[in-house]
Amino acid sequence: MDPMPSPEEIATFYPPQYYGSNGEKFRGLIEGAVRLVGARRLRFITSRLPRGAAVLDVGCGRGVLLRDLANRGYRVFGTERAPEAARGADPRAEIRFGDTLADVKFDANLFDQIIIWHVFEHLSNPRETLAEVYRILKPGGNVIIAVPNYSSWQARWSGAAWFHLDAPRHLFHFSTQAMSRLLTDSGFQVRSWHHFSLRQNPYGWVQSVLNKLNPRVRNGLYSWLLRGSASPEGIPLGTRAWYSLAFGLGMPPATLLEMLAAVCRRGATFHVVATKPQQHS
């Protein structure tokens, strides 16, 4: 973003409904589907992670991931900008609050794994954040970062209508090449790339197409699906029918397209696993 908003401006971009209520962000069946997809993410995050490991979720929100990790026997920590963002989080999680990761002052070499899942693009200091991640991560520990993919087919086709652009909340966007260089420059060894997200990628096509068809109503379907936004009864019946039709007919071909994009390393989002090297005497 240019000009970069101030911390006070950034705080206004995140009203209470942005985080959902009681850990739930979407309406009805959509929330259930999101949770099913979230179970797949949990398996990925915990693969090869020993029980009792210390895990930090940067930008943890209401702590849904932390609760699931705690249920599996992990020591869980989180960060957020303000206590309001984490209201209702699991009491087993130690959550600290500050504008930056460095502000919360975790000890060096504390964490076995650090997760920055669709939060990194919201940060005004990505390079400084990675420096702090390196400091507080144990040697041999992993950081997992998920972000929208600015080099994706979806981003290139959609342009200003791209759902994942999400201005002004997304302050930086990254291609795979830029992320690789940033991680390497910060001392990490990149281990693996993953280019498909069932939760994020197919829906991006549906909403981006709707944004192109009607630029005056940006992300209207997404706003309708959110808990705490306008009630369904407050939206005209014709608009609700159009949204339902677009979602139902659009998701299957969008999923197939994103599967192909993932094979070509051009998925709408990516997540990358990088390791802090072991220290040698």
KEKE-3310 file (N, C-alpha, C; in steps of 0.2 Angstrom, whole numbers, plus 5000, padded with zeros to 4 digits):
npx = (5004:5003:5001:5008:4997:4994:4997:4986:4976:4976:4971:4957:4953:4948:4935:4924:4916:4924:4932:4922:4910:4912:4922:4916:4914:4907:4891:4879:4879:4891:4900:4902:4907:4919:4926:4928:4937:4947:4951:4959:4970:4974:4980:4990:4998:5002:5009:5023:5026:5031:5021:5017:5025:5030:5020:5017:5004:5004:4994:4982:4968:4952:4957:4954:4962:4972:4965:4962:4974:4979:4970:4976:4987:4997:5008:5002:5002:4999:4997:4990:4983:4975:4966:4952:4951:4954:4945:4936:4945:4953:4956:4968:4978:4992:4991:4997:4998:5001:5007:5017:5026:5038:5035:5029:5038:5044:5054:5070:5073:5062:5051:5044:5037:5031:5017:5010:4997:4989:4991:5003:5002:4995:5004:5014:5027:5035:5049:5055:5047:5050:5064:5062:5054:5064:5073:5065:5062:5066:5082:5081:5068:5052:5044:5028:5021:5007:5000:4991:4994:5002:5008:4999:4987:4974:4976:4982:4972:4961:4965:4962:4950:4952:4948:4957:4965:4960:4962:4960:4967:4976:4993:5005:5009:5014:5024:5029:5042:5047:5044:5052:5065:5064:5063:5075:5085:5082:5088:5082:5079:5071:5059:5047:5034:5017:5002:4988:4973:4958:4949:4952:4956:4947:4935:4940:4940:4926:4921:4929:4925:4912:4915:4921:4910:4901:4907:4904:4899:4908:4915:4903:4896:4904:4903:4889:4890:4896:4895:4887:4887:4875:4859:4852:4838:4838:4844:4840:4828:4831:4844:4850:4846:4854:4867:4867:4865:4877:4887:4884:4884:4897:4907:4911:4918:4927:4935:4941:4949:4957:4964:4971:4979:4987:4995:5003:5009:5003:4993:4980:4983:4997:5006:5021:5034:5047:5064:5073:5090:5099:5111:5128:5143)
npy = (4994:5011:5027:5020:5015:5022:5015:5018:5020:5007:4999:5003:4995:4983:4979:4972:4961:4956:4946:4937:4928:4920:4912:4908:4912:4913:4911:4898:4883:4886:4889:4877:4869:4876:4873:4859:4859:4866:4856:4848:4857:4857:4845:4845:4855:4849:4838:4828:4835:4834:4829:4840:4850:4867:4880:4894:4905:4918:4932:4927:4928:4923:4912:4899:4889:4888:4882:4869:4864:4864:4854:4843:4841:4851:4864:4880:4896:4913:4928:4945:4961:4968:4965:4963:4957:4944:4939:4927:4917:4901:4897:4890:4894:4905:4921:4936:4953:4966:4979:4974:4959:4959:4967:4960:4952:4938:4925:4920:4907:4899:4892:4878:4878:4890:4899:4908:4912:4918:4931:4937:4946:4956:4963:4977:4977:4966:4961:4964:4956:4943:4943:4943:4931:4922:4924:4920:4907:4889:4882:4872:4872:4876:4888:4892:4900:4907:4915:4926:4924:4933:4931:4922:4914:4918:4931:4938:4938:4944:4957:4973:4969:4957:4946:4943:4954:4963:4977:4990:4982:4972:4974:4972:4962:4946:4937:4920:4920:4932:4929:4918:4924:4933:4925:4917:4928:4931:4921:4908:4891:4886:4874:4868:4870:4874:4875:4874:4878:4873:4880:4894:4896:4892:4899:4912:4914:4914:4926:4936:4936:4940:4953:4959:4959:4968:4981:4991:4985:4978:4962:4958:4945:4938:4947:4945:4932:4932:4931:4943:4953:4962:4956:4941:4944:4958:4960:4961:4950:4945:4948:4939:4927:4928:4928:4915:4907:4910:4906:4892:4887:4891:4887:4872:4872:4882:4876:4865:4872:4879:4868:4864:4875:4874:4863:4869:4878:4890:4894:4902:4906:4903:4892:4891:4881:4884:4882:4886:4885:4871:4875:4874:4869)
npz = (5000:4996:5000:5015:5028:5044:5061:5069:5059:5053:5063:5062:5051:5055:5061:5074:5068:5059:5064:5067:5078:5093:5088:5076:5059:5048:5040:5044:5034:5027:5037:5043:5032:5031:5043:5041:5030:5037:5046:5038:5036:5049:5050:5041:5047:5059:5056:5058:5069:5086:5100:5113:5108:5106:5100:5090:5085:5074:5074:5079:5080:5086:5090:5085:5079:5089:5099:5093:5092:5105:5110:5105:5112:5111:5117:5117:5109:5105:5095:5094:5089:5098:5113:5110:5098:5101:5109:5118:5116:5118:5135:5137:5129:5128:5125:5118:5116:5104:5093:5084:5081:5088:5098:5108:5114:5116:5122:5116:5104:5107:5101:5093:5081:5070:5065:5052:5045:5032:5037:5036:5025:5030:5038:5042:5042:5035:5033:5045:5054:5050:5054:5068:5070:5066:5077:5089:5085:5087:5083:5069:5069:5061:5051:5045:5032:5024:5011:4999:4982:4972:4959:4953:4942:4944:4950:4940:4930:4936:4940:4947:4952:4959:4972:4983:4984:4993:4998:5010:5019:5016:5016:5009:4995:4988:4976:4972:4970:4976:4989:4992:4990:5001:5012:5011:5012:5025:5032:5032:5027:5013:5013:5007:4995:4993:4983:4983:4990:4997:5004:5001:4987:4976:4979:4977:4963:4960:4968:4962:4949:4951:4956:4945:4936:4942:4947:4957:4968:4979:4983:4987:4989:4998:5009:5012:5017:5029:5046:5057:5048:5036:5038:5030:5027:5025:5012:4995:4988:4975:4973:4983:4977:4966:4971:4977:4966:4958:4967:4969:4956:4952:4960:4957:4943:4946:4956:4949:4940:4949:4954:4942:4941:4953:4950:4940:4948:4950:4959:4967:4980:4991:5002:5012:5018:5029:5036:5051:5051:5059:5072:5072:5080)
capx = (5000:5006:5005:5007:4993:4997:4994:4979:4972:4976:4966:4950:4951:4946:4929:4923:4913:4930:4934:4917:4908:4913:4926:4913:4915:4902:4884:4876:4883:4897:4905:4903:4912:4926:4929:4930:4943:4952:4954:4965:4975:4977:4984:4996:5002:5005:5013:5030:5027:5030:5017:5020:5029:5027:5017:5014:5000:5004:4988:4978:4961:4948:4960:4951:4968:4975:4960:4962:4981:4979:4967:4981:4993:5003:5008:5000:5004:4996:4998:4985:4984:4971:4962:4945:4952:4955:4939:4933:4950:4954:4961:4974:4982:4995:4990:5000:4995:5005:5007:5021:5028:5044:5032:5026:5044:5045:5061:5074:5073:5056:5045:5046:5034:5027:5012:5008:4992:4985:4992:5009:5001:4992:5009:5017:5035:5037:5056:5057:5044:5054:5069:5059:5053:5071:5075:5061:5061:5071:5086:5078:5060:5049:5039:5023:5018:5002:4998:4989:4999:5002:5010:4994:4983:4968:4978:4983:4966:4957:4967:4959:4944:4954:4946:4962:4968:4958:4964:4967:4969:4982:4998:5010:5008:5020:5025:5033:5050:5048:5044:5058:5071:5064:5065:5082:5088:5081:5092:5079:5080:5064:5058:5042:5029:5010:4999:4981:4969:4951:4945:4954:4957:4941:4930:4942:4937:4919:4920:4933:4921:4907:4918:4921:4903:4898:4912:4901:4898:4914:4915:4896:4894:4908:4900:4883:4891:4899:4891:4888:4885:4868:4855:4849:4832:4840:4846:4834:4827:4834:4852:4851:4846:4860:4873:4866:4866:4884:4891:4883:4887:4904:4913:4914:4923:4933:4939:4945:4953:4963:4968:4976:4984:4991:5000:5007:5012:5000:4987:4978:4987:5002:5009:5028:5037:5054:5067:5079:5095:5103:5117:5134:5148)
capy = (5000:5017:5028:5015:5018:5022:5010:5020:5019:5000:4997:5004:4991:4977:4979:4965:4956:4954:4940:4932:4928:4914:4908:4907:4918:4913:4908:4891:4877:4888:4888:4869:4867:4879:4869:4853:4861:4867:4850:4846:4862:4855:4839:4848:4859:4845:4832:4827:4839:4830:4831:4844:4855:4874:4882:4901:4907:4925:4934:4921:4930:4921:4906:4892:4884:4886:4877:4863:4862:4862:4847:4838:4841:4855:4871:4885:4903:4917:4936:4949:4968:4970:4960:4962:4952:4937:4938:4920:4912:4895:4899:4886:4898:4911:4926:4942:4959:4971:4980:4970:4953:4961:4971:4955:4950:4931:4923:4917:4900:4896:4889:4873:4880:4897:4899:4915:4909:4923:4936:4940:4951:4961:4966:4983:4976:4959:4959:4964:4951:4937:4943:4941:4924:4919:4925:4916:4900:4885:4879:4866:4873:4878:4893:4891:4906:4907:4922:4926:4923:4939:4928:4917:4915:4922:4938:4941:4939:4948:4964:4977:4965:4951:4945:4942:4960:4965:4983:4992:4977:4969:4980:4969:4956:4942:4932:4915:4922:4937:4926:4914:4928:4936:4920:4916:4933:4931:4916:4902:4887:4884:4866:4865:4875:4871:4879:4873:4879:4872:4886:4901:4897:4892:4905:4918:4915:4916:4933:4940:4937:4945:4960:4962:4960:4973:4984:4995:4981:4974:4957:4957:4938:4937:4951:4942:4925:4933:4932:4949:4958:4963:4950:4939:4947:4964:4960:4960:4943:4944:4948:4933:4922:4928:4925:4908:4903:4911:4901:4885:4885:4893:4883:4866:4874:4886:4871:4862:4877:4880:4861:4864:4881:4872:4859:4874:4883:4897:4894:4909:4907:4897:4892:4889:4879:4886:4880:4889:4880:4869:4878:4869:4872)
capz = (5000:4996:5006:5020:5033:5051:5065:5071:5053:5052:5068:5060:5046:5058:5066:5078:5064:5054:5067:5069:5084:5097:5084:5070:5055:5042:5041:5043:5031:5025:5043:5044:5027:5032:5048:5038:5027:5043:5049:5033:5037:5055:5049:5038:5052:5065:5053:5060:5075:5092:5105:5118:5105:5107:5093:5090:5079:5074:5071:5080:5080:5091:5093:5083:5078:5095:5103:5090:5093:5112:5111:5102:5117:5110:5120:5111:5110:5100:5096:5091:5090:5103:5116:5107:5092:5103:5114:5118:5114:5123:5140:5137:5125:5130:5120:5119:5112:5102:5086:5080:5084:5092:5104:5113:5118:5117:5123:5110:5103:5111:5098:5088:5075:5070:5059:5050:5040:5029:5041:5034:5020:5034:5042:5039:5043:5034:5034:5052:5057:5049:5059:5075:5069:5067:5084:5094:5083:5089:5078:5067:5069:5055:5050:5039:5030:5019:5008:4992:4977:4967:4953:4951:4936:4947:4951:4934:4926:4939:4941:4952:4954:4963:4979:4988:4984:5000:5001:5012:5024:5014:5015:5005:4991:4987:4972:4975:4969:4981:4996:4992:4992:5007:5017:5011:5015:5032:5035:5032:5022:5011:5012:5002:4993:4992:4979:4983:4997:4995:5007:4999:4980:4971:4980:4974:4956:4960:4970:4958:4943:4953:4956:4938:4933:4946:4952:4962:4974:4979:4988:4990:4991:5004:5015:5014:5020:5035:5052:5059:5042:5035:5039:5024:5025:5023:5005:4991:4986:4968:4975:4986:4972:4961:4975:4978:4959:4957:4972:4968:4949:4950:4964:4954:4938:4950:4960:4944:4937:4954:4954:4937:4943:4958:4946:4937:4953:4949:4963:4970:4986:4992:5009:5011:5024:5029:5043:5054:5051:5065:5074:5072:5084)
cpx = (5004:5001:5003:5002:4996:4994:4987:4974:4971:4971:4959:4948:4948:4941:4928:4920:4918:4932:4929:4915:4909:4917:4922:4912:4909:4896:4883:4881:4890:4902:4907:4908:4919:4929:4931:4937:4949:4955:4960:4971:4979:4982:4991:5001:5006:5009:5020:5031:5026:5025:5021:5025:5026:5026:5015:5010:5000:4997:4982:4970:4958:4951:4957:4957:4971:4971:4962:4969:4982:4975:4971:4987:4998:5002:5007:5000:5001:4998:4992:4986:4981:4967:4955:4946:4952:4950:4936:4938:4950:4958:4967:4980:4985:4995:4993:4998:5001:5005:5011:5023:5034:5041:5031:5032:5044:5052:5064:5073:5068:5052:5048:5043:5030:5023:5010:5003:4988:4985:4998:5007:4997:4997:5012:5025:5037:5044:5058:5053:5048:5061:5068:5057:5059:5073:5072:5060:5067:5075:5082:5070:5058:5044:5035:5020:5013:5000:4995:4995:4998:5004:5005:4990:4977:4970:4979:4977:4962:4959:4964:4953:4946:4952:4951:4966:4967:4961:4958:4970:4976:4988:5003:5007:5014:5019:5029:5040:5051:5049:5050:5064:5070:5065:5072:5086:5088:5085:5088:5081:5073:5064:5053:5037:5022:5006:4991:4978:4962:4947:4946:4953:4951:4936:4933:4940:4930:4918:4924:4929:4915:4909:4918:4915:4900:4903:4910:4900:4903:4914:4908:4894:4897:4905:4893:4884:4894:4894:4892:4887:4878:4865:4852:4843:4833:4842:4841:4834:4831:4842:4854:4851:4852:4866:4873:4868:4874:4888:4890:4885:4894:4909:4915:4919:4929:4938:4944:4950:4959:4967:4973:4981:4989:4997:5005:5010:5010:4994:4986:4981:4992:5004:5016:5030:5045:5057:5072:5084:5097:5109:5122:5140:5155)
cpy = (5006:5023:5022:5018:5018:5017:5011:5019:5011:4997:4997:4999:4984:4978:4972:4960:4953:4947:4935:4932:4921:4909:4906:4913:4919:4910:4901:4886:4879:4887:4881:4867:4870:4875:4862:4854:4863:4861:4847:4851:4859:4849:4841:4851:4854:4839:4833:4832:4835:4833:4835:4850:4862:4877:4889:4902:4915:4927:4929:4922:4927:4914:4899:4887:4883:4881:4870:4860:4860:4855:4842:4837:4845:4861:4876:4892:4907:4925:4939:4956:4970:4964:4958:4957:4945:4935:4931:4915:4907:4898:4895:4890:4904:4916:4933:4947:4964:4973:4976:4964:4954:4964:4966:4952:4943:4930:4920:4910:4896:4891:4884:4874:4886:4897:4906:4914:4915:4929:4940:4946:4957:4966:4972:4982:4969:4957:4959:4958:4944:4937:4941:4934:4920:4919:4920:4909:4896:4883:4872:4867:4876:4884:4892:4897:4905:4914:4921:4926:4928:4937:4923:4919:4920:4930:4942:4943:4944:4956:4967:4973:4959:4951:4946:4949:4963:4972:4986:4987:4974:4974:4978:4963:4953:4938:4926:4917:4927:4934:4922:4918:4931:4931:4918:4921:4934:4925:4909:4898:4885:4877:4864:4871:4871:4876:4879:4874:4878:4878:4892:4901:4897:4898:4911:4919:4918:4924:4937:4941:4941:4952:4963:4963:4966:4977:4989:4991:4976:4969:4956:4950:4937:4941:4947:4935:4926:4934:4940:4955:4958:4956:4948:4943:4954:4965:4958:4952:4941:4944:4941:4927:4922:4926:4918:4904:4904:4906:4894:4882:4886:4889:4877:4868:4878:4881:4867:4866:4878:4873:4862:4870:4879:4868:4863:4879:4890:4897:4901:4911:4902:4897:4888:4887:4881:4884:4885:4884:4878:4873:4873:4873:4871)
cpz = (5000:4995:5011:5026:5040:5055:5067:5065:5052:5057:5066:5055:5049:5063:5069:5073:5059:5057:5068:5076:5087:5092:5077:5066:5050:5044:5040:5040:5029:5031:5044:5038:5028:5038:5045:5034:5032:5046:5044:5035:5044:5054:5046:5043:5057:5062:5055:5066:5081:5097:5111:5115:5106:5101:5094:5084:5079:5070:5072:5080:5086:5093:5091:5082:5084:5099:5100:5092:5101:5114:5109:5107:5116:5115:5115:5114:5104:5101:5092:5093:5096:5107:5113:5102:5095:5108:5113:5116:5120:5128:5141:5133:5128:5125:5122:5114:5111:5095:5081:5084:5089:5099:5110:5117:5121:5118:5117:5110:5107:5108:5093:5081:5076:5064:5058:5044:5038:5034:5039:5029:5023:5037:5038:5039:5041:5035:5042:5056:5056:5053:5066:5075:5070:5074:5089:5092:5085:5083:5076:5066:5063:5056:5044:5038:5024:5017:5001:4987:4971:4960:4950:4945:4938:4947:4945:4930:4929:4940:4947:4955:4959:4970:4984:4988:4991:5002:5005:5017:5022:5012:5010:5001:4989:4981:4975:4975:4975:4988:4997:4994:4999:5013:5017:5014:5022:5036:5035:5026:5019:5010:5007:5001:4992:4989:4979:4990:4995:4998:5004:4991:4976:4972:4977:4967:4956:4962:4965:4951:4945:4953:4950:4935:4936:4950:4957:4969:4975:4985:4991:4993:4998:5010:5017:5018:5027:5041:5054:5054:5042:5035:5032:5022:5023:5016:5001:4988:4979:4969:4978:4982:4968:4965:4975:4972:4958:4961:4970:4961:4948:4954:4960:4949:4941:4953:4955:4941:4942:4955:4948:4938:4948:4955:4943:4941:4952:4953:4966:4976:4987:5000:5008:5018:5024:5036:5045:5055:5058:5066:5075:5076:5080)
residu = (MET:ASP:PRO:MET:PRO:SER:PRO:GLU:GLU:ILE:ALA:THR:PHE:TYR:PRO:PRO:GLN:TYR:TYR:GLY:SER:ASN:GLY:GLU:LYS:PHE:ARG:GLY:LEU:ILE:GLU:GLY:ALA:VAL:ARG:LEU:VAL:GLY:ALA:ARG:ARG:LEU:ARG:PHE:ILE:THR:SER:ARG:LEU:PRO:ARG:GLY:ALA:ALA:VAL:LEU:ASP:VAL:GLY:CYS:GLY:ARG:GLY:VAL:LEU:LEU:ARG:ASP:LEU:ALA:ASN:ARG:GLY:TYR:ARG:VAL:PHE:GLY:THR:GLU:ARG:ALA:PRO:GLU:ALA:ALA:ARG:GLY:ALA:ASP:PRO:ARG:ALA:GLU:ILE:ARG:PHE:GLY:ASP:THR:LEU:ALA:ASP:VAL:LYS:PHE:ASP:ALA:ASN:LEU:PHE:ASP:GLN:ILE:ILE:ILE:TRP:HIS:VAL:PHE:GLU:HIS:LEU:SER:ASN:PRO:ARG:GLU:THR:LEU:ALA:GLU:VAL:TYR:ARG:ILE:LEU:LYS:PRO:GLY:GLY:ASN:VAL:ILE:ILE:ALA:VAL:PRO:ASN:TYR:SER:SER:TRP:GLN:ALA:ARG:TRP:SER:GLY:ALA:ALA:TRP:PHE:HIS:LEU:ASP:ALA:PRO:ARG:HIS:LEU:PHE:HIS:PHE:SER:THR:GLN:ALA:MET:SER:ARG:LEU:LEU:THR:ASP:SER:GLY:PHE:GLN:VAL:ARG:SER:TRP:HIS:HIS:PHE:SER:LEU:ARG:GLN:ASN:PRO:TYR:GLY:TRP:VAL:GLN:SER:VAL:LEU:ASN:LYS:LEU:ASN:PRO:ARG:VAL:ARG:ASN:GLY:LEU:TYR:SER:TRP:LEU:LEU:ARG:GLY:SER:ALA:SER:PRO:GLU:GLY:ILE:PRO:LEU:GLY:THR:ARG:ALA:TRP:TYR:SER:LEU:ALA:PHE:GLY:LEU:GLY:MET:PRO:PRO:ALA:THR:LEU:LEU:GLU:MET:LEU:ALA:ALA:VAL:CYS:ARG:ARG:GLY:ALA:THR:PHE:HIS:VAL:VAL:ALA:THR:LYS:PRO:GLN:GLN:HIS:SER)
# end
